[in-house]
Every structure is written in structure tokens, then in C-alpha cells.
């Protein structure tokens, strides 16, 4: 009976999202919103010499504030798996965006170049016409 009660208590904590800060792994700590690799390491280092009875004890850890304690108590998770994966995906997005932008720029440059060439041809033709007209006028005089 006691074992069943204990198991139910452990599962209820898991269901509601609260983690045991004394026994949580680095990955579990990092899953909480506001806790990255460095803060998880700080928590792990702190709990080697101090016992963390509740999430409120995290306030004693350097770099941990009330908002993170709130997130731990309420099981507020990160939107992504980890910050490093977010950075990697952001870099990939930036690379693909820069490729698209450079492609757009190069196509715009090509388009502008062709337009300029067309204008140059037109202006050359018009200059030739003007020269012909002026030369004809000079001949008439």
C-alpha cells in the first residue's frame, strides 16, 4: 500500500510537470524555460554541496531568479528541445535566407543590367538619328 502511494505521488509530480531539482539530470533541467546549459551546470554544482528540498531553494544558486523558480514549480518547458538546437536551426535559416537574398540580388542586378543595355541601345539609336538630322540640316544650308 505504501509503495503504491509513493508511486502515485511520483507520477503525479511527473504529470503536473514539476521536476525534482535534487535529482534531475542536466537535460531535464534544461527542458525548463529559462535554464540553459550554464544554469543547469550551476544547479548541479550547487546541489553537490547543498540539499535542494524545493524549487524555492534554487534562489540560492547564482543566476537563478524568481521567474525560473516559477517555471520549475509550474513545469514551464522550453519551446524547443535545447537552445543549441535553436541556434543551429537559426543559422541554417539565416544561410538559406542569405542564399535566397543573394539569388534575388543577382537576378535584380541581371535585370537592371539588361534594362541598362536596352536603354543604351535606344539612346545610341536616338543619338544616331539626331546626328543624321543635324547633318541633313547642315547639308541643306
PLY file of the C-alpha trace (Angstrom):
ply
format ascii 1.0
element vertex 141
property float x
property float y
property float z
element edge 140
property int vertex1
property int vertex2
end_header
0.00 0.00 0.00
2.79 2.43 0.88
4.62 1.62 -2.35
1.50 2.29 -4.37
1.04 5.64 -2.65
4.66 6.55 -3.25
4.43 5.62 -6.93
1.26 7.69 -7.29
2.95 10.69 -5.69
5.92 10.40 -8.02
3.70 10.05 -11.06
1.52 12.99 -10.05
4.62 15.17 -9.90
5.58 13.98 -13.36
2.10 14.57 -14.75
1.94 18.12 -13.47
5.32 18.94 -14.93
7.22 19.68 -11.73
10.65 18.14 -11.61
12.72 17.09 -8.63
15.54 19.65 -8.67
17.67 17.47 -6.37
17.74 14.50 -8.75
17.01 15.98 -12.17
19.52 15.38 -14.93
21.08 18.21 -16.90
18.75 17.54 -19.82
15.71 17.63 -17.53
16.87 20.92 -16.01
17.49 22.36 -19.47
13.97 21.44 -20.53
12.67 24.09 -18.12
12.17 27.51 -19.68
14.98 29.88 -18.69
17.51 27.19 -17.82
20.27 26.63 -20.31
23.48 24.67 -20.16
25.33 27.05 -17.82
22.47 27.39 -15.33
21.91 23.63 -15.32
25.62 23.16 -14.57
25.38 25.74 -11.76
22.41 23.90 -10.23
24.19 20.56 -10.44
27.34 22.04 -8.89
25.34 23.68 -6.09
23.42 20.53 -5.21
26.66 18.58 -4.76
27.31 20.55 -1.58
23.76 21.62 -0.64
20.46 19.83 -0.48
17.64 21.27 -2.59
14.40 20.45 -0.80
12.17 22.53 -3.04
12.25 24.73 -6.09
12.50 27.78 -3.80
15.97 26.61 -2.76
17.12 27.35 -6.31
17.11 31.07 -5.44
20.37 30.40 -3.58
22.02 29.34 -6.85
23.80 32.15 -8.66
21.91 33.22 -11.80
18.57 31.71 -10.78
15.73 34.14 -10.17
12.07 34.08 -9.23
10.90 33.55 -12.80
12.94 30.38 -13.20
11.70 29.11 -9.83
8.15 29.78 -11.03
8.89 27.86 -14.24
10.27 24.91 -12.25
7.27 24.84 -9.91
4.77 25.02 -12.75
6.67 22.86 -15.22
7.00 25.59 -17.86
9.02 23.89 -20.58
11.20 25.33 -23.32
9.51 25.66 -26.69
12.40 23.85 -28.37
14.48 20.89 -27.27
17.52 22.96 -26.37
18.96 26.36 -27.03
21.83 24.94 -29.06
19.42 23.28 -31.50
17.57 26.58 -31.80
20.82 28.36 -32.62
21.68 25.72 -35.22
18.28 25.96 -36.87
18.50 29.76 -36.80
21.90 29.61 -38.52
20.51 27.25 -41.15
17.57 29.57 -41.71
19.89 32.56 -42.00
22.07 30.70 -44.51
19.10 29.70 -46.62
17.71 33.23 -46.38
21.04 34.73 -47.38
21.21 32.36 -50.36
17.72 33.39 -51.41
18.55 37.06 -50.89
21.79 36.79 -52.85
19.92 35.00 -55.64
17.31 37.76 -55.64
20.03 40.41 -55.68
21.90 38.76 -58.53
18.71 38.35 -60.55
17.87 42.01 -59.89
21.36 43.01 -60.98
20.98 40.99 -64.17
17.60 42.55 -64.83
18.94 46.05 -64.23
21.93 45.36 -66.46
19.71 44.18 -69.30
17.48 47.23 -68.86
20.51 49.49 -68.92
21.76 47.78 -72.07
18.36 48.29 -73.70
18.42 51.95 -72.72
21.95 52.29 -74.02
20.91 50.80 -77.37
17.92 53.12 -77.54
19.97 56.14 -76.61
22.62 55.23 -79.20
19.92 54.90 -81.85
18.40 58.21 -80.87
21.84 59.85 -80.92
22.43 58.46 -84.40
19.06 59.81 -85.55
19.85 63.21 -84.08
23.23 63.25 -85.78
21.65 62.30 -89.07
19.04 65.04 -88.70
21.64 67.63 -87.79
23.90 66.56 -90.64
20.94 66.76 -93.08
20.12 70.24 -91.81
23.73 71.28 -92.27
23.71 69.89 -95.82
20.55 71.82 -96.65
22.13 75.04 -95.51
0 1
1 2
2 3
3 4
4 5
5 6
6 7
7 8
8 9
9 10
10 11
11 12
12 13
13 14
14 15
15 16
16 17
17 18
18 19
19 20
20 21
21 22
22 23
23 24
24 25
25 26
26 27
27 28
28 29
29 30
30 31
31 32
32 33
33 34
34 35
35 36
36 37
37 38
38 39
39 40
40 41
41 42
42 43
43 44
44 45
45 46
46 47
47 48
48 49
49 50
50 51
51 52
52 53
53 54
54 55
55 56
56 57
57 58
58 59
59 60
60 61
61 62
62 63
63 64
64 65
65 66
66 67
67 68
68 69
69 70
70 71
71 72
72 73
73 74
74 75
75 76
76 77
77 78
78 79
79 80
80 81
81 82
82 83
83 84
84 85
85 86
86 87
87 88
88 89
89 90
90 91
91 92
92 93
93 94
94 95
95 96
96 97
97 98
98 99
99 100
100 101
101 102
102 103
103 104
104 105
105 106
106 107
107 108
108 109
109 110
110 111
111 112
112 113
113 114
114 115
115 116
116 117
117 118
118 119
119 120
120 121
121 122
122 123
123 124
124 125
125 126
126 127
127 128
128 129
129 130
130 131
131 132
132 133
133 134
134 135
135 136
136 137
137 138
138 139
139 140
